[in-house]
């Protein structure tokens, strides 16, 4: 059975969506004729941890580890808890303190492409040894962090091993790049490194068509779209639906991902419909930016809002299935139209109505509508949004708020791994 070496930064006990993609791929690859070997950092800094994912690690695969230098400990000493905020991805849209602006400048201009850059040299040396010892035929790097791709770039040139670069997110076109206070030199270096990786890899994988089309402007190398997906729900009992009319967001509600039109519509509805006011709850499960929470409060929704701190992946699945309506939100910017949150596919498998609000031509919103998993609105929609919420509320009152998604089986992790195995045949 040919061996594939997967280099990833995120691995259990890391929490969040970054770990689940390759945790699942490595679980199923042997079914389709490939033996995965995994290489990870020994002492990484994970902003979120989920110990429950340790039980999901595939049995019988070899995992190599190597120490990594993490600048986070220095940032913590210099900037205190604000370093935690930046590390978690919560970047304020405005009213940043001088220390926050300085942190962003340092992050953007001194750590290119990211703070894991110091792992590239030592990791490349160790990867060459693993390739020889394990007789690896194909190397796969997955980012972000995009420093991981620089390991693939270096090792493939030194050894000639076939190399696939998997992009879970874009590189220079991702939304937060505009917040990093990049100098012209730093931006040029990012673009140069991106171009080098895209033109050196034997094959590129993206999670969205938008990113694929952007990369086609940079390289002629073959690019395959393999979205994120979902795992079957394995709990013994199906969670009971909430008694309240819950609108639940599960994940990280970061700055900018703030649908003011939704808060405004809900504020109007609870004034117009006293019964709805008694039943409605906005449930935020995970991280929430302070400015988003402040907006919710400004629209008079504080007493209707429940914030639940970060929970394990298994607990998150329970919240998905017990909620009346699931909220899928993305920043209202053109560069975000290709962002497809990993939670979308788990939302679809939960078979609860999805209310998606995002930028124009948002791929995730289009998937919601194509699969009949819910509805998709832009940030400038109000009246139609109000009508939809009232329609769902009436169905909730009659205990008829259900849906039947269309053709979502193609997004199961196992089905996606089968497609990955096909790509490995033609590297």
C-alpha positions, 0 to 999 in steps of 0.5 A: 500500500503506497504511503502518503505523508501528511504535514499539518499544524493542527492535530488533536487535541487542537480544537476548531475546524482546522483539525477535522479535515485531515483527521477524517481524511487520514481515518478513511484513506486506507479504505481506498488504498493509501497508508497515511503517515502524519507529521506534526509539531510536538509543542504547538500553541493551540488557541482552542483545545478539544481533548475529546478529539483524541478519541477520534484519532485513527488507529494504526497510523504513524505520527511523527512529532518535532519541537517547534519554536512558538513566538506566542509565549513572548507575545503573551509576556509583552501584551498580556491577554490581548495576545490571546485575542489575536491568536484566536482570530478576533481582530477588532474592526475599529477602536484598536489600542496602540498595543493591538495595532503594534501586535498586528503590525508585528504579526504582519510584517515580521512573521511572514507568512506566519508565526510558524516560519521558524519550523520550516528549516528544522521540519524540512530536515526531519521530513527528508529523514521520514521520507527515506525511512517510510519510503513515502511516495507523496507529500501533502501539506495543509495550511493555514498556517501557510508556513507548512507549504514552505516545508513542502516547497523545500522538501520537494525540491530537495528530494523530488517527492510528489507534493500536493498543497492543500489550502483550507483557506486562501493566502493573500486574498483572505480577509484578515490580510487587510487588517495586518498593517502590511508594508508594501515589502511584506505584501510583495513577499507574501505574494512571492511565496504564494506564487512559488508554492502554487507553481512548485506543487504538483497538484493543488487542492482548495476548499472552494471554487472561488479560491481555485479560480483565484489560483488559476490566475497565478499557476497552470498547475492542476487544481482540484476542489475538495470541500470540507465535510461532515462525519455521521452523528454517532450519539446513542440518542437524537437530541431533543429540540429546544423548547424555545425558538432558538437561533443558534450560531456555533463557532467563532463569531469574529469582528466583522461577521456582524449581521446588523440587519439580522439584529435589527429585524429581530428587534423589530419582530419582538416589539411587533409580536409579544408571543415571539418575544417570549419564545425567542432566544439567540444562542451563541456557542463558542467565541464571540467578539466584544463588538458583535456582542455590543451590537446585539445589546444595542438592538435591545436583545441582551435578555434574549441572548445566551452566550455559551463558551467554547465546547467540544466538537461532540457537544457542538453537534448536540447544539446543532441538532437541538436548535430550531434554526442555525445561523451561518454568518460571514463577513460582508466583503468581496474577498470572503465570497469563497469562504465556506465555513466547515460548520456548514456541512455539519449544519446540513447533516443536522437537518435544521433550517440554516439562515445564511447571511453573507457577501454577494455571490457567497459560495456557502450561501449558494450551497445552502440553497442548492441543497435546500438546507435553508435560505441565504440573504445579503447584508442589505436584506431586511423585509424578506428576512423578516418574512422568513423568520416569521414563516419559520416561527409559525412552523415552530409553533405548529411543531412543523419546523423541519426540512429534508436537505437534498444530496448532502451525502456527497459532502460526507468525509468518507465520500470526500476521501474517496475523491482525494484517493482518486487525485492521489492516483494522478499526482 
